[in-house]
Amino acid sequence: MRKIATLLLLVFIFVIPTEKILLIPGLGSVARIAGILTMVAWMASVLLRGSIRPITHLHSVMLLFVLWQAASIFWTVDSDATLARVITWIQLAMLIILVWDLVTTRAVLHASLQAFVLGALFGAFGTIYNYLNATAFVYGRYSAAGQHSVNLGLILAIGMPIAWYLAIQKDNTYRLEKWMRVVNFLYLPVASIGIALTGSRGAMIAALPTLFFILPTLGILKPWARALFLVLAISGAYAATLLVPQSSIDRLATAYSELTGGGNLTGRTLIWNDAINRVMENPVLGIGSDAFSSISQSGLVAHNSFLSVWVETGIIGLALFLSILLIATRHVFTLPKLERRLWLMVLTCWFLGVSALTFEHHKPTWLVLALIMATRNPNSGHTSDGYLSSAYPSAPPVDIIELNDDAVGRRV
């Protein structure tokens, strides 16, 4: 049953990047169905096993955060919106516990990362398909069906360092490993085109840190892999000149002037001022989970995840949210160099993206945090809860990748 639950979890992770694309009439999204099936299978496996993996500090603080979100129902300005959002938070809490309990080996961790990349790649191709069929999301911007262009753009950006990490691995754990490396290399140019077509300046900025992960680790690759990457990069750049419309290029080109004071970030600065005023009125408790859009002058969300948490759940909610991020970041610094670089880049991409986007209640945010905690240090042996340092077994494959101090890769 545990194997079935793990397989269903991989399916669930695959559909997370594009959960609103695949809909089944009368049943809802495929992501919803996959999530329910995963939960049922996992609960059955827990009952058969008679135990659950002991949770970490991050999970404890996450549960406190959810409880605080739920408590805001007593003072919210929009009880219907808050109740619906609390249900979402409960589902997100279950997601990180599912990942923690099921992702206990390096193979499953890499499979989870690969599932996310494949799902995001599906979204990128969906965006390109809609562009070729002249199906715009809004104002000449494109996205995969059902997905908001800005949200999808950030998901594509988050997937870029993950795809690169998988591309430079040499696991020999499954037959399609070499072909998956090609797919992961391919993801980078395809996702870049997808981001350009979304017209999301925030996603473009969020994707830039991936270069600081790619360039120092190019030496890890074998000559054929470096050649393949260069061919795909050049081909992707050429394809971008053919596919990306001038309107998208012009919009992306305004990022610098918007950031340096030449604009209001598509009205975001006005929304932020409104949110700050609301914070001053309710600094401790906030106005209730998911209630800001109900009373904001624009009728929109805060368009900044940190400000969104602050205005809706007060300083207490913000402190819990920041504590979760701090715990995850501290854990990242305990990891081997390559994994540390991976997750620091992912967190940087996420931070840049959510600074202009309300994304704290979306599944990719909590999936990233869950997978960070599932990544273990191979030098720590057994963990305090009795599990093997699961993501990185004490007897790693012969052909693994290690980075030395000058950031030049070598094979051991």
N, C-alpha and C positions, 0 to 999 in steps of 0.2 A: 504493500500500500504506500510505503514511503517513496518508492521509485515512481509510482503513478503520480503522487503529489508533486514530486520534483519535476517530472515531465510537464505536468499541467502548469507549474510555476513558470517554466521556460516559455510555454505558450503564452501565458499571461504577460510576461515581460516583453515578449515579441510584439504584442498588440498595444502595449502601453503608449509607445510614441505616436500611434495613429488610431487611438481608441475610438474616435468618432467617425472614422472612415467606413468601417465595416459594421453595418447595422442589420439586424434581423427583425423584420416586422413582428410586432407583438411580444418580442423578447428583449429588445434593446440592443446595445452594442455587443460585439463579440468580446470586448474586454470585460464587460460586466459578467457575461456568461462564464468566461474563462476564470474570472476571479472567484465566482461562486463555486465552480467545480473544484478549483484549487483549494479553497477553504474547506469544503466538505471532505476531500481526500486527505488533507492535512489533519483535520480533526480526527478522522478515522485512524490515521497512523499514530496519532498521539494516544488515542484510547488503547490501541493494540500494544503500543510500546510502554504505556503507563507513565510516561514522563515527558517533559519538555525541556529543552536546553535552557539553563538558567540565563536570565536576561542581564544585560550590562547596564551601566549608569545611563547610557544614552536612551535605552528603552524605558528606564524608570522616569527620566525627565520628560520623554515623549508622552508617557501616560499622564503625568502631571499636567502637561501642556493641553492634552485633550480634555482632561477634567476641568481645567480652567476655561477652555472654550465652552464646555457644556454649562459651566456655572454662569456664564454670561447671559444665559437665557432669562435669568432673573432680573436683569437690568437692561436688556437690549431694547433698542428703539424699533426693531423689526423682528418679532418673534418667529415668524414663518421662515424668513431667510436664515436666522440663526439656527433654528432646529434642523433645517436641511443641511447647513454647513457642518453642524456637530456630527451628523450621520456620516458625512464625508470624512471628518477627522477620525472617527472610530474605524472606518475602513482603512485609512492610511496607517493607523497604529497597528492594525492587524497585518498590513503589508510588511512592515519592517520586522514584525515578530516572525512572520512566515519565512522571510528571507533568512533571518538569523537562524532559525531552526532547521531549514532545509539546505542552505548553501554552506556545507561543512567540509567540502573538499576543493582542492584547486581546480579539478576538472569541472565541477558544477559551477564554481565561480566564473571560470572562463566561458563556460557555456551560457551563463546568465548575461555576461557582458556581450557575447556574440549575439545573443537573441535581441538585445537592445539595439545593437548596431544594425542588424538585419531589419528590424522593425522601422528604425529611422530611415534606412535606405529605401524601404518601401514607400515611406512618406515623401522622400526626395524625388523618387521616380513619379509618384502621383502628382507632385507639384509640376514637374516637367511635362507630364502628360496633359494636365489642365492648361498649361500655357500653350502647348501645341494645338490644343483644341479651342483656344481663345475663351477659356472658362475662368474669368477673373474672380478672385475672392472679393476685392473691393478696390476701387480707384486704380485699376491697372496692376494691382498686386496679386500674386498667385499663391495657391496653397493646395495641398491635397484635400479632397472632398471632406467637408465637415470639420476641418481643422482651422483654427484661427492662424493666420499667417505669422503673426509675431510669436505665438506659442510654438508653432512648428519650427520656426527659424531657430529659436533657442535650443530646442531638442536636437536639431541637426548639429548645432555648434557643440553641445555637450558630447555628442557622439563622436566628434572628430578625434580628441585625444584618446578615447577608448579604442577607436578603430586602429589608430596608429600603434597603441600598446599591443593589441592583438596581432597586428601585422608583423611586428618585430619579435614575436614569440616563436619558440621552436619546441612545441610540446610533445609531438609524436604520440598524442593520446587518442587520436581518431583518424580515420582514413582520409577524410576530406580536409585535413589540416592545411595542406599546401594550397588547395583551391580556396579555402577560407582566407588565407593570407592575401590572395589576389583580390578577393572580394573586399577585404578591409582596405587594401591600397586604393581600390576603385571608389570606395566610399568617400574619400577625401575630395576628389574633384567633383563627384556627383553632388555631395552635400553642399559644396561651395556654390555650385550653380543653383541648387535649391534655395539656399539662403539669399542669393542675389535676386531670384525670382520672387521671393516673399517681400522684397523691398524693406526688410527689417534692418534698420541701422543698428539697433541694439544687438541683434543676432550677429551682424557682421563684426561689431566690436568684440562681442563675446567669443567669437571664433579665433580672433587674432592670437591669443596666448598659446594656441596649439603650436604655432611656429617655434616657440621657445622650448617645446617638448620634442619636436621633430628634428630640428637642426643639430642639437648636441648628441642625438642618438642615431644619426644616419650611419655612423661608423660601425654600428652593430650589424648592419645588414651585410649579407654576402653580395658579391658583385652583381649577380643576376637580379637580386632583389632591388638593389639600388638602381640598376638600369630600368627595371620594370616600373619603379616608382617615378623616375624621371620621365619615362614615356607617358605614363598616365597623367602626370602633372602637366606636361606640355600639351597632351591631347585635351585635357580638361580645360586648360586656358584657351585653346583654340575653339573648343566647343562653346565656351562661355561667350566668345565674341560673336558666335552665330546665334545662340539661343537667348541670351539676356537682352531684353529690349532697352532702348535708350532711356525710357521713362524710369526703369528700375535703376539704371546707372546714375541718372541725374539725382534720384532720391537718395541713393547711398552716398553720393558725393557731397550732400549737404550735412553729413554727420559732423564734420569739423566745425562748420559755422554755427550749427545748433549748439554744440557743446561749449563753444567759446563765447557765447552770449549773443549770437546773431539771430536767435529764434527762441521759441518757448517749448521746444521738444514736443511738437504737435499737441500743444495745450497741456502738457504734463506739469509744467511749473505752476500753472494756475490751479490744477488739481492738488498738487502738493501743498500749496499755500492754504487751500481750503482744509486739507487734512490736518495740517499743523494747527490751524485754529480750532478744529474739533478736538485735537489732543489736549490743547490748553484748557478746554472746557471739561474734559473727563480724563485727566492724566493717569489716574491709578487703575480704574476699572475698564475704561474704554466705553464704547457705545454698543458693543455686542458683536459677536462673530458674524462676518459677512453683512454687516449693517451699514457700512459707509455709503455704498451706492444709493441707499434709500434716502439719505439726507444730504448728500453732496450736491453742490450747486450744479454740477455737470450731469449728475445722475450716473456717473461712472465709478469704477473701482479706483483705488488709490494709485495704481500704476507704479508702485514701489513696494516690494514684499515686506521690507522692514517697517516702513511707514504704515502699511496696511495692518500688520500685526499690532503695531503700537496704538493706532487710532481705534481699532476694534476691540482689543483686549487689554489695553492700558500698559503701564510700565511693567506689571507683573507678567503679562503674556509675552512682552518683548524680552524680558530677562530670561524666561524659560526658553524661548526660541533661540536666543543668542547662546544660551548654555548648551543646547543641543549641537549647534554649529561648532562651539568651542571644543566639546568632547570629541566630535568627529575629527576636527582638525588636529587635536593632540594625538589622536590615534594614528593619523596619517604620518606623523613624525616618528612613529615607532617602526615604520615599515622599511623594507629594503629600498635602496635608492631608486630603482626603476618604478616600483609601485608608489613610492612617495611622490615622485615626479608626476606620475599619472594622476593621482587623486588631487594633488595641489593644482594641476592644470584644470581638472574637471571642476573643482571648487571655484577656481578663478573665473572660468567661463560662466558658471552658474551665478556667481556674485555679480559679474558685470551685466548679465542678462536680467536678473531679477531687480536690479537697481532702477529699472525703468519698466517693470512688469510685475503685476500681481500674480505670483507663481507659487506662493507658499503652500497652497492647498492642492497643487497638482501632483499627480503620482510620480513623475520623473524626479522631483525634488527629493522625495522620501525614498525612492528606489536607490538613488545615488548614495544617500546617507546609510541606507541599509547595506549596500554592497561595500561601502567603505569599512563598516564594522565587521563584515564577513571576511575581509582581507586580513590575513594573519602574517606574523613574522616567522620565518622558518627556524630562526634561532631560539625561539621561546619554548620549543618542545611542546609539552602538554599545557594547555591553558588551565586556569584556576578551576574551571568547571568540569575538568576531566576530559574534554575533547582534545584530540590531537590538533596541533596548530594547523588547522584543516586546510586553509586555502593554499598553504605551502608546506607539503609533507616534509618530514625530517629526512626522507630519502628522495630527493628531487630527481627528475629525469637527468640523464647524463648530459644532454645538450640543452642547457638553460642559458639565460642571458644574464650577465652581471655587468654593472658599470663600475669602473674604477674612479678614483678621486678626480681625475682630470676630465671626466665625463666622456671618455672615449671607450666604446664598447669592446669587450673581449669575450670570447667563448670559453667556457670551462666544461 
